[in-house]
Amino acid sequence: MKNTLSNKLKFLKLLERIHKLKVELLNTGYHSSVNDIDERANHLYDMFLNGGLSDKEKVVVDLIKQERSIKKVKDKYKKKEDKIKLKEWKLNKERKKVGYLKHRAKIDLRAQRKLKERFGKNFAKEFGKDSLLGANKVILDTSKQ
């Protein structure tokens, strides 16, 4: 229950009615039960003024806090999972690069062997330092012939 002016007035009217009933039933057998109701109402009013929560409200607040903490844990776990997936993706990408470089190196070695077979050991002087370009030139020349 929120501490607003209208709620405060409702509490005061309730306490006033309880007090009138207590005065009316002062000499009867119902005085102890009315007194018990008055004590409980005063206790509730004090809790209302101090901003205290009832037991049900405390349980609800605790449940909300637990749900929030569970959600935070799930979000953190999901973030870690996403980071792991990203790392795996990067590793796969790097593996592909390494695989491609190995493949290109094999092609380069094959081209160098072919060039050595055709032109001897001094083929680098004819085609330059890049043997792959030289291999490509040789392949293009032989395909044109």
Backbone torsions as a table, in degrees:
resi	resn	phi	psi	omega
1	MET	NA	128.4	-177.8
2	LYS	-80.1	148.4	-178.9
3	ASN	-85.9	86.0	178.0
4	THR	-117.6	169.4	-178.2
5	LEU	-65.4	-41.7	-178.5
6	SER	-65.5	-40.1	177.5
7	ASN	-66.1	-36.7	178.3
8	LYS	-63.3	-41.9	179.9
9	LEU	-66.4	-38.0	177.7
10	LYS	-63.4	-42.8	177.7
11	PHE	-62.1	-44.8	-179.1
12	LEU	-62.7	-40.0	177.3
13	LYS	-63.6	-41.1	178.6
14	LEU	-62.5	-45.8	179.6
15	LEU	-64.4	-37.1	178.1
16	GLU	-64.3	-43.6	179.2
17	ARG	-64.9	-40.8	178.6
18	ILE	-63.1	-40.7	179.6
19	HIS	-63.6	-43.6	178.2
20	LYS	-61.1	-42.5	179.2
21	LEU	-64.7	-37.3	179.2
22	LYS	-64.2	-40.8	179.4
23	VAL	-67.6	-40.6	-179.1
24	GLU	-65.4	-39.4	-175.3
25	LEU	-97.6	25.7	-175.4
26	LEU	-61.7	-41.8	-175.0
27	ASN	-101.0	12.8	-179.7
28	THR	-104.9	179.1	-179.1
29	GLY	-78.6	-9.6	-178.5
30	TYR	-89.3	1.9	-176.1
31	HIS	-61.9	-39.0	-178.1
32	SER	-67.6	-38.9	178.8
33	SER	-69.3	-38.8	178.2
34	VAL	-67.1	-38.0	178.0
35	ASN	-63.1	-40.1	177.3
36	ASP	-63.2	-43.3	178.0
37	ILE	-62.6	-41.5	179.6
38	ASP	-62.7	-42.4	178.9
39	GLU	-63.2	-42.9	179.3
40	ARG	-65.4	-41.0	179.0
41	ALA	-65.0	-40.8	177.9
42	ASN	-64.1	-39.9	178.1
43	HIS	-62.9	-43.6	177.5
44	LEU	-63.1	-40.0	179.4
45	TYR	-64.1	-41.7	177.3
46	ASP	-62.8	-42.2	177.0
47	MET	-62.5	-38.9	179.8
48	PHE	-63.6	-44.1	-179.1
49	LEU	-68.8	-36.4	-178.6
50	ASN	-82.6	-4.7	179.7
51	GLY	78.7	15.2	178.6
52	GLY	-71.7	155.6	-179.1
53	LEU	-105.0	150.7	174.7
54	SER	-76.1	172.4	-177.6
55	ASP	-61.7	-41.7	179.6
56	LYS	-64.0	-42.7	179.2
57	GLU	-64.4	-37.5	177.6
58	LYS	-63.2	-41.9	178.6
59	VAL	-62.7	-43.2	179.8
60	VAL	-63.7	-43.1	179.3
61	VAL	-63.2	-41.7	178.2
62	ASP	-62.2	-42.0	178.8
63	LEU	-63.0	-40.9	178.9
64	ILE	-63.8	-42.0	178.3
65	LYS	-62.7	-41.4	179.1
66	GLN	-63.4	-42.7	178.4
67	GLU	-61.9	-41.3	178.8
68	ARG	-63.9	-43.1	-179.8
69	SER	-66.3	-38.3	176.8
70	ILE	-63.0	-41.8	179.5
71	LYS	-63.7	-41.2	178.6
72	LYS	-62.3	-43.2	179.9
73	VAL	-63.5	-42.5	178.8
74	LYS	-62.7	-42.0	179.6
75	ASP	-64.2	-42.7	178.6
76	LYS	-62.9	-41.8	179.2
77	TYR	-63.5	-40.7	179.5
78	LYS	-65.6	-40.3	178.0
79	LYS	-62.4	-43.6	178.7
80	LYS	-63.7	-40.4	178.5
81	GLU	-62.1	-42.5	178.9
82	ASP	-64.1	-40.0	178.2
83	LYS	-62.9	-41.5	179.6
84	ILE	-63.7	-43.4	178.3
85	LYS	-61.8	-40.3	178.9
86	LEU	-64.1	-42.7	178.2
87	LYS	-62.6	-42.3	178.6
88	GLU	-62.3	-41.0	-179.7
89	TRP	-63.5	-43.1	178.9
90	LYS	-63.3	-41.5	178.8
91	LEU	-62.3	-43.2	178.1
92	ASN	-62.1	-39.9	178.9
93	LYS	-63.7	-43.3	178.0
94	GLU	-64.9	-39.4	178.2
95	ARG	-61.8	-40.4	178.5
96	LYS	-63.1	-40.8	178.5
97	LYS	-62.2	-45.4	-179.6
98	VAL	-63.2	-42.0	177.4
99	GLY	-61.3	-41.7	179.1
100	TYR	-65.1	-41.8	179.6
101	LEU	-64.6	-38.8	176.6
102	LYS	-63.2	-42.4	179.2
103	HIS	-61.5	-44.6	179.3
104	ARG	-64.9	-37.1	179.0
105	ALA	-64.7	-39.5	177.6
106	LYS	-63.2	-44.1	178.2
107	ILE	-61.1	-42.4	-179.9
108	ASP	-62.2	-43.1	178.3
109	LEU	-63.6	-41.7	178.3
110	ARG	-62.1	-42.1	-179.9
111	ALA	-65.0	-41.0	178.1
112	GLN	-62.1	-41.3	178.9
113	ARG	-61.9	-44.1	-180.0
114	LYS	-63.7	-41.2	179.7
115	LEU	-65.3	-39.7	177.8
116	LYS	-63.9	-39.3	179.1
117	GLU	-64.3	-41.1	-176.1
118	ARG	-79.1	-45.0	-170.3
119	PHE	-112.1	-1.5	-179.5
120	GLY	87.2	-167.9	-174.9
121	LYS	-76.4	-18.4	-175.5
122	ASN	-94.7	29.0	-177.3
123	PHE	-70.7	-24.2	-179.0
124	ALA	-65.5	-31.2	179.1
125	LYS	-67.0	-35.1	-177.5
126	GLU	-75.9	-38.9	-172.8
127	PHE	-106.8	-3.6	-178.0
128	GLY	95.2	-174.2	-175.1
129	LYS	-75.2	-29.0	-176.7
130	ASP	-84.4	104.9	-176.4
131	SER	-71.2	-26.1	179.6
132	LEU	-67.6	-41.5	175.8
133	LEU	-62.4	-40.8	177.6
134	GLY	-61.6	-41.6	179.4
135	ALA	-63.8	-41.0	178.5
136	ASN	-63.6	-40.1	178.2
137	LYS	-63.1	-41.8	-179.6
138	VAL	-64.9	-43.6	-179.4
139	ILE	-63.5	-41.6	179.4
140	LEU	-66.3	-41.8	179.4
141	ASP	-62.9	-42.0	-178.6
142	THR	-72.2	-29.8	178.8
143	SER	-73.8	-28.5	178.5
144	LYS	-72.6	-30.9	-176.9
145	GLN	-77.4	NA	NA
